[in-house]
Amino acid sequence: MLLFLLLISSGCDVTIPYFGKRSLPFFKKIVPPPTPTPVPALPPTGNPATFAVSSPTVSISVSPKTPSNRPTLEVSTEMSISKPKTLPTVTFTPTSTATPMEVEKIAYTSIEKGKSTLWTMNTDGTGRTRLTAVGTNSWYPLWSPNGKVLAFLSDMTEGKINLYTIKKGTTEAIQVTSFSDMTLENAKGLKAPFCWSPRSDEISFTYHSQVWKVDLSTLILQTLADLDPHYLVSGIEWAPHRDNKYIAFLVKKGINFFSLNLVNPRLLDQLKLVDSSTPLADISWSPDARKIAYISNKESIYTASAETSLPKQIIWGASPELGPLLCYSPIESTTPQLMLLAKKKLTDSGYCVALVDKLSSGDQDSGTLKYLTEPGVENAIWAPDGSKIAYILDGELWIMESSTGKNKVRIAATGIQSPNWSKK
């Protein structure tokens, strides 16, 4: 027993029967920040409007002239705002008829007056609604797995970057974190530096070389993995498992050291799944949460399992260059599709959307890719049912059949960035 306690206190790796190798570090509990306040809703159109939030306490009248420490709106607006005693939870009651919450939406950002503004629209390009004020920045819209809540990063409050949520069908943003020094390491990355829990009740995110999570019903913060401050967490994804079993994240350690790690958000134990001397570009969990795929050195794709910890190479040299995006289809099947960006020819000016068509069977077989688009694609996402893929080509948003690449339809032609497709 004494030896076991010494191992725990020292942070050593130990082998636990039926669970394999585990790292047992000490985790700090974080005192939650002051309760954030709702951010006033924005008018969905360009017309002046009046908005009200029911008040359990004292209401505050805001004049049409916006104070200097708040985002400047394009329209004059009068609001009655109060700070609620508790923030609304993210639980919803479905109705028998279609409501705004029961419609698939695509969230995205676009540059307006030099700032990244958040919008949503229907999947045919209609019903566009601006959710954040022009003059503020918002990044990485990401719908919850149940399709009811949109999370994103924004500097809408005093220019400080924090995490926010908005319920589908509304325009009122709720501030989830209250950091004064959160930074965005790569605003041009293709995936968000945060991820949803499978139950849509928590969000995990990175902050100062730490992996955190926040409970959306209480806004209590907790650290899950405290890394060396010189390390960089470059990717994070929660396994799509009903038990919220693992969060995977990539770590960059200096120039030549990279790793793929797992952390259990309940037990707080860690497992280093992969150590690499070549860059690891992106990760994606299979829809059954049994394995995780990752890109190595822009040329190979591997899968690894928390059960075996033995990486398996499934693609190598099938493309002159693999892009920084890898994503399994959201639909669970015996052979889930793996979508990525890749070059078909070395002379291509950009990436194509491709699917892993045939897995490598050994040293003499590189595997094959199936290319669905012409070069120049900047980003791509699955439809919730896996039947379609939306992609950005020269700032325009297109939708095509995921299995064949046929029936391409352009639905938006104005500087679309960071698209994300919700469930109904």
N, C-alpha and C positions, 0 to 999 in steps of 0.2 A: 504493500500500500504506500509506504514512504517513497519508494522508487517511482511509482505512478504519479504521485503528487509532484515530485521533482520534475518529471517530464512535462507535466502540464504547465508548471510555472516557467519552464525554460522555453516553451514554444516549439518543442521538438515534434517531429513526425513520429507517430506510433501506429501500429497495426492493430486494429480492433476486430475481433472475430465477427464474421458476416458483414462487416462494413468496409474492410480494406484499410488502406493507409489514410490517416487523417492528421491534420495539423491542428494543434490545440493552443492557439494563442490567447492572450488576454484581451478582451474587448472592452472599450470604454463605453459607458452609458452617457448619452448626451442629454443635457438639460434642454428641453424644447424652447425655441425662441418665443417672443411675445406673440399672442394670437394675431394672425394676419387679418386684414380687413378686406371686405369685398371691394372690387374695383367697379366704379359706375359702368353700367351697360352703355354701349354705343348704339346710336340710331342705325338701323339696317339700311337706310337710304340716305340721300343727301338732303332731306327735308328737316327743318327744325322739329323737335319733338319734346315731350315732357315725360320723364321717367320717374318712377317711385319705387322705393323699397320699403316694405312694411316695417314699422319701427316699434321695438319693445321698449326703447328708451327715448332719448331726446333727438329730434330730427335737426339736421343741419341744412340750411338753405344755401345753395351755391348760385351765385349770380351768373348771368350769361357770359361775363368776362372771366375766363378760366384763370385761376391763380398761377403764378409762375412756376410753382413746384409740381404741377400736375401736367399731364399730356395736353397739348393744344388740339382741340377738335376743329374740324372744318366747318361745323355748323354751330350756331348759338343754341345752347341747351340749358334748361332749368331742371334741377334734380332735387328730390327730397331723399336724403341719404342718412342712414343710421347704422351704427355698428351692432350687429346681432350678438346675443349672448353666446350662441353656439353657431358654428357653420353648418350649412346643409350637408346631409350625407349624400352618397352617390348611389342611392337605391331608388328604384323607379317602379311604378305600377303600370303594366301595360293595359291598354284599352282595347275594346273590340274593333274600333275603327282606326285607320291609319292616322298617326300624329307625326309632328316633325321629328320625334325621337325614333320613329319606326321606319324611317326612310334612309337609305344608304346615302352617304355624303362623302365628298372628297374635300379634305382640308388642305390648304396650301399657303405659301407666302409669295408675295410679289414685291418688287422694289417700287416705292412711291416716295418721291422727293428725297431719294438717297437712303431711305430706311426700309427695312423689311416688315411688311404689314401682313397680318393674318386674315385669311378669307376662308369661307366654305362655299361649296356649290353642289348642285345635283350632279349625278354621274353623266348627264347629257350636256353639261355645261350651263344649264339654266339656274335660276335662283341664287345668284351670287350675293353673298352677305359679308360685309366687312366686320370683323370682330374686334380689331384693335385700332387705336387712333393713329392717323397719319402723323409722322414726326416721332414715333416710338418704334423700337425694334422688337420683333417677335421671331422666334426660330423653332424649328422642329416640331410642328404639330404631330401628335400621335394619339390616335383613338384608343380607348380602352378596349379590351377583348370583347366586352359585351356590347360595344358600339354606342354607349350612352354618354360618354364623357370625353372631352378633348383636352389633353395636357400639352403644354408648350412652355418654352422659356421666353421671358420678355424682360425688358428694362422699363416697363411702363410706369413704375413707381420710383420716382426720384432718380431715374437713370441706373438703378441697381438691378442686376440680373437675378431673377428668381423664377421659381416654378409656379405655374398657374394652371387652373382647370376651368373649363366652361362646359356646362351641360348642353348636349345637343338640342337644338331648337331654341336656345336662348342666346343672349349676347352679354350676360353678366359674368365677368371673370372673377374667380376666387383665388387669392394669393395663398399658395401652399407653404412656401418657405419665406424666411425673412432674413436672408444673409445680406451683409453689406459688402462682401468681397468675393462673391461667386464670379468666376470667369468662364468664358467660352473658348476652349483651346482651339477649336477648328470650326468656324462658322460655315465652312464650305463642305463639311463632311456630309455623307449621304444618309447616315443614321443618327438618331437622337442619342445624346449622352445620358439617357434615362430610359426606363422600361417599366411596363405595367406588370403587376402580378396577374396570374391567370384568373383570379376571382374579381379583378377590377376594383379591389379595395385598398391597394397599396401601390406605391411607386418607388422604385429603386433608382438612385442617381449617383453620379460621381461628384465629389467636391474635395479639393485639396488632397489629392492622392488617396482618398478614402472612398469606399463604397457605402452608401447610406440607404435607408429606406424610410418612408414616411407613411403613416397610417392616415388615410384621408378622412376618416370619421373623427379622429382625435387630434390630428396634426402633430402627433408625437414622433420625434425623430430618433433614429438609432443608427449607430455605425455597425456595419457588418464586416468590414475588412479595413484595417488601418495599415497602409503600406508606407514604405520609405517615401518621404516627401519629394525625393528626386525622381521617383517613378511616375509614369504617366499611364492612366487608365484610358485606353483608346477605343474601347467598345464594351457594351454591356447588353445582356439579353436574359430575360427570365424564362425558364423552361415552361412550356405550355402544359403544365401538369396540375391536376386539380388539388394536389397536396402542396403546391408552391415549393417544390422540393429543392431546386437549385437555381442560383443566378450565376451565369457565366460571364467572365470579363477578361479582356485582353490587357496585358501589362507590358509597357515598354520600359526597359531598364538600360539607360544609356543608349549606345549606338548599335551594339551587336547582340543584345540579350532581350528576348521576348518570351512571354509565357501566356498560356491559356489556363485560367484558374476558375475554380468553382467555389461558391460559398453557400452553405445551407442557411437560409434566412431565419429558420426556427432554432436550430441547434448551434448556429454560429461557428461551425467547424469548416475548415478550408481544405481544398484538395487542389494541388497543382497537377493539371492534367497533361500539359505539354510544356517542354522547355525547348527553345529554338534559338539558333544563331542567325536566322534569317527573318525578315519582317513578316508578321502575321497581320493580314489586312482586314479581314472581316469574319464574323461568326454567324451561325444560324442554327437554331435547334430544329430537329426533325419534329413534325407535328405530334408524334407519339412520345416525345421527350426522352427517347432512348439513346440518342446520339446527337452530337453537335459537329457541324461541318465548319471548316475554316480554310482560308486561303493562305498559302505560304509562298513568299518570294515572287508573287505575281505570275507563277507558273504552275503551281500544283494546288489541288484541293484534297484535303484529308478529312476523315471523320474520326472522332474519338468518343469513347463511352465512359461514363463515370463508373460503370461496373467493371470494366476491364483495364482502363487506362492505357490501352494499346492503340496508337493512331494507325489508321489504315488509309493508304494513298488510293484515291479513286479517280483522279485526273492528274496527268503530268504531261506537259509539252503538247497538249491538244490545241492550244492557242498560242500565238506569238507573245501575247500579254493578257493576263487576267486583270480585270478592273477591281475597284475597291468595294464591290457589292456582291453579296451572296445571300440568298433567301430561299428557304424551303417553302413549298406550297402550304397554305394553311389547312389543307384537307388531309386528314389522316388516311393512309392507304398502305398497302404492302410495299409499293414502290413510289414513295412521294417524289414529286418533281423538284429539282433544284435549279433555281434561276440565278443567273449571274450576268455581269457585264464582261465582254471579252472582245478582243480584236480577231477578225478573221484573217487579215493579212498584216504583216509587219508595217506596210506602208499606209495602213488605214489612219485617218486623221483622228479617229475617236473610236468609242466602243459600240458594239452591237448588243442587243438583248439576246441571250442564248440560254438554252437548257442543257443540262447534262443528259446526253442521249444514251451513252453507253459507258459503263464503268470500266476502269482499267482492270485487266485480269492478271497482270504481272509485269515483269520487267520489259517484256517485248510488246506490251500493249499500253498505249498512252490513254486509252479511252477516247470518246468522241463527244463533240458539242453540236447542238442543233441551233443554227442562227436564225432568229426570227425577224430581225430588222436590218436596215442599212446602218453604216457607221454614223457616229455623232450623238448617240444617246447619252444623256447626262444622269438620268436616274430612272428607276423602274420600281413598281409595286404590284403585288397580287391583288386581285379582287377578293373579297372575303370568302367566296365559294370556290376560288381557284380556277374558275372558267375563263377569266380574262386577265390580262396584264395591262396596266397603264404605264406609259413611259413618256419622258420628256425628250424631245428632239428639237434642238435650236430654240428652246424656250416655249415650245408648243406642246400641249398635252394631248396624247393620242391613246386610244384604247384598241386592243386587238384580242383575238382568240389566243388563249395561252398555249394550246396544244399545237397549233399550226402557224400562228402569226398572220392568219388571214383576217379579212374584214376589218381592216384598219380604219378607224374613224377619228378625225381630229375634233376635239370638243372644246379646246381653249387655245387661244393664240397670243396670249399676252404675258410673257415673262414669268411662267409658272416655275416655282421652286418648292422643294420638299413636299411633294404630294403624299397624302396618306388617306386610305380608303376605309370607311367604317362599315360595320355590319348594320343591319336594320335594327 
